[in-house]
Amino acid sequence: GYANLSQQRSSLVYCSITGYGQTGPAKNKPGYDYAVQGQGGLMGVTGLAAQQGGEPVKVGVAVTDIMTGLYASTAILAAVYHAMRTGQGQYIDLALLDVQVAALANVGSNYLVHGQYQNPPQIPQRMGNAHPNIVPYQTFAVAPSNEAENDFVILAVGNDSQFAAFCQVAGQPQWASDPRFSTNAQRVANRELLVAQIAPCMLQRSKAQWLAQLENAGVPCAPINRLDEVFADAQVQARELLQHWNHPLNPELALTASPIRLSATPVQKLRPPPLLGEHTSEILQDWLALTPEQLQTLKTQGALG
């Protein structure tokens, strides 16, 4: 562990990632992304409301695992920088639960700064695809492109000028001047009334029609893509987010590319993912200075796969 290794190298930076951290009553509890999404509050605000027949829903990818890795990289870089300046390393205690609580972001802040002091307390609830503080900011069903599948559009109207532009595109300019809807605060207060008027309007045009017209008017909007549509998206392709590799097991292997764009030191495409055990001998001999005889002994003992 860190205590022993740091005695041999005082500049060691050692990062530990666990479900619940090194302290507290749950420190020895096994932790998984799914469980922490629930305990950390994310599932408490994700999914349809109970009155809509909904239940808590996890995010479609292991988002807490991913965010914890990102926090770990930031923490490691900060600790390495400190070690470079002072020669002193340190132990990093990172927990999935800690990251998930921190990532409650505006929802957590709304409760801590305002909601908990109300009588009764205003605890953020599940709202499906709607936003607690912005309207209209949700998905709407649109005219289907074919009978086999429903289509939806994300409408993300973030301010009053965008709402006025949306009203023009929708052919309902009177909504923008209606005192019940003219400001975002009023739209939030009259959410159900406004959404009830927008919903049938959105069903009059297809997804392609709405996206083209809304984008032309500068109204934030987006489709809800399946994965095949994601990788066929013009912007995704322009950003070269799909890379092809000549891999021993698949000469046309396709994988997502790094999203990092560095101007001076761009991410390089060096080699495909390794085969299982591909670099074992190289690491043990070249990095750890094991002799061929020692390597063969480990293989004979079954220590290496």
N, C-alpha and C positions, 0 to 999 in steps of 0.2 A: 504493500500500500504506500500511500504518500509519505507516511512518517518514516519508513525505512528508506525509500528511494530518495527523499529530499536530503537525507544525511549524506548520501553519496554525491548528490548534485544539488547544491542550494538554490540554483536558478530554475529548478524544475517547475513547470506549470502542469498541474494535474487536474483534469476536469472529470468530475463524477456526475453522471446523469442517472437519476432514479425516479421512481414514481412520485415519492412524497418527501424526498430530502433526507438529510442526515440527523434531523432533530424532530421533536414532536411525537405525539402518540402513534402516528401512522408511519413512522420512519422505517419500520421493517415490513410494511405491507406491500405486497406486489402491486405494481401499477401498470395499467395499459392505457393507451390513448382513449379508447372507448369509455372506460370507467372514469377517467379524469375529465373527459368532456362533460359527463354528467355531474360529478362532484364539484367541478370548477365552475359550474353555472352556464356553460355554453348551451347544453341541451335544454336548459330551463327557459331559454329565449329563442329556441330554434324549433320550428314546426308550427302547424296550425293551432289556433286557440282551442281550448277545450270546448267552448260553446259552438265551435265549427266542426266538432267531431274529431279534433286532432289530438295528437299525443307528442311527447318530446321526441325529437329526431336528432340523430347524430349527423355531423357533417359527412359528406360523401367520401372524403379522403382523411387520412390520419393527420389532421391539421395540427393537433397539439404536439405530436411527435415531431412534425416538420418545424414548427415554431421553436420548439425546444432546441433543435439542432442549430437553428439560426441564432438564437440567444447564446448558445454554447460557443459558436464561432466568434461572436462579438466579445464574449467574456474572455476567451482564450487570447484573442488579439490584444485586448487591454492588458491582460496579465503578462503577456510576452513583452509588450512595450515597457511595462513597469520593470520587468526583469532585465531588459536591455539597458535601462537607465540606472538601476540600483544593484543588479546582480542577485536580487532576491525574488525567488519564485513564490508561488502560492497555490493553495488548494481551492478549487472552484466547486461549490456545492450547488448543483442545478437540479431542479425538480419539475416534472411535468405539471404537477398541480400549481406550483408557483407561477409558471409561465402562463397557464390557462387563466388563472385569476388576473394576472397582469394584462392579458389580452382581452379582457372584457371591455376594455377601451371606453367608448362613449356610453355604453349601456351601464357599465359599472360606475362611471362618473355621475351619470344622471341620478342613480340611486343614492350614492354617497353624499353628493352635494345638495340634492333636493329631495328625492323621494322618501328617504328614511325619516325626514323631519315632518312629513305631512301626517294628518290625522284623519283617517288611518294612513299608515305608510303606503306610498305608491311604489310597489315592487314591480319591476319590468316583467312583462308577460310575453308569452309566445304570440307572435303577430303574423305568422306565415311569412309572406314575402314583402309585407309592408314595413314602413319605417316609423318609429315612434314620434319623430319630430319633424318629418317632412311629408307633404302630400301634394300631388300624387307621386309616389316613389315605391312602385311595386310592379308585379307582373299583371298583365291583362290578357285574357283570351282574345284571339283575333279570328277572322274568317279562315277556316282551314284550307291548306293548299290541296289536300286530298281527303277523302272520306276516312282513310285508315288512321289518321293521327291528328290530334288537336295541335294547334299552333298557339304560341304565346309570344308576347313582346314585353321587354322590360322598359318601363317608362320611369325615368329618373329625373324628375323636374326639381331642380335644386334651388330655384329662386323665382321671384315674381315675374321677371322679364321672360324667363323660359316658359313659365306657365301661360303668359299672354301669347307667346309664339305657338305653344301647343294648341291653345284654343283656336287660333287662326287655322292651323292645319286641320284640326278636327271639324272645322266649319261651325264652331260654337263660340264666336267672339264675345257673346254676352256673359259667358262664365267669368271672363277676366275683369269685367266691371261690376259683377255681382258682389255686394259688400260681404256676402257670406264666404266668398272664395278669393277676393282680390289680393289678400295677403296670405303668406304661408301660415301665420298664426290662426287666421280665420279658417283656412283650409283644414288645419289639424283639428280645430274645434268642430268643424262640420264634415269630418272625414267620410262618414257613412253616406251622407247625403250626396256629396260630390262623386264618390266612387260609384254610387248607384246610377249616376248620370253618365259617367265616363264609360262604364262597362258595356252597355249596349252600343254605344258609339264605336267602340273599338272593334266590335264584331262585324262592322260594315265593310272592312277592308282586310286584305291579306297581310301576312307578315312582311312580305317584300314591299308592298305598297306603303305600309306604315313606316318601315325603316327608311326607305328612300325619301319620303316626304318629310319625316321628322328630322333626319340628318341634314337635309337641304335647308331646313329652317333653324338649325342650330340647337335642336332640342335633344338632350342626352337620352339615348335609347340603345337597345341592344337585343339581339336574338338570344334564345336559350339553345345552345348548340349541343348536339350529340358529339361524341368523341370523333366520329368520322368527319363531322362538319367542322370541328375545331381545326383539324390538320389540313382541311381544304380551304380554310378561311384565308382570304387574300392578305390580311395584315399579318397573320401568323406565318404565312409563307414569305412575306416580304422581310420579316424579322428573322428568317432562317431558324425557326425554332424546331424544325425537324431535320435531323442529321442521319445520313446513311453511312453504314460502316461495312467494311469487308471483314466479316468475322468468320473464324474457322467453322463454326456451326451454322452460320447463315451469311452467305456472301452479300445479302441485301438487307442486313439488319437495320431497322429504323428505330431511333431513340430520340427523345426530346433533348434539345441542346441546352447549354447553360444560358440563363436569362441575363447574365452579367455582361455589360458592354463597357469595356475599358478602352479609352482612346489611345493611350501610350503602350499598354501591355495587354492586348486583347487575349481572351481565352483561346488557347490553341487546341486543335483537334489532333492529338498525338497518336493514340492507339485505341482500339476497341476494348470493351470490358474483358478482363482476363478469364481464361478457363479456370476451373477449380484447381487450385494447387499449382498453377502455371509458374509462379515466381518463388515457390517455396525454396528450391535449391539455391536460387540466386541470392535470396535474402540471407539464408543461413550461412552460405559460403562467403559472399562478397561483403555483406554488412556485419555479420557476427563472427566471421573468420573461422568457421568450422572447417575441418579438413574433410576431404572426400571419405575417409575412413569413418569419421564421426558421423557424417551424414548417413552413410550406409548402415551404421549401427542403429541410428534412430529409426530408419525405415524398417530394419529387421525386427526391432522391438515393437513395431506398430505405432510408434509415436507420430508418424507422418502418414497422411492419407495417400 
